[in-house]
C-alpha cells in the first residue's frame, strides 16, 4: 500500500468538499449579513427574519447549481475510484 496515494486522495477529497460547499457558505454569509443590517436599521429583532431569507437563498442556489454539482460530484467520484487502484499495489 502506498501511503502517498492515500494521503493525496484524502487531501483532494477535503479540497473538493470545500470547493463544493463554498458557494453555499458565501451565499448564506451575504444573506445573513444583509438581513442583520436590515434588522439593525429597523430595530426589529425577530429570529425568523434571518432564517427565512437564508433558507430561500439556499434553496434557489441549490436549484441553480444542481447541474454543476451533479457533474462535479460524478467526475470526482470517477476520478477517485480510478485512483484507488493505486492504493492496493
Buried (B, 14 or more C-beta within 10 A) or exposed (E): EEEEBBEEBEEBEEEBEEEBEEBBEEBBEEBBEEBEEEBEEEEEEEEEBBEEBBEEBBEEBEEEBEEEBEEBEEEBEEEEEEBEEBEEE
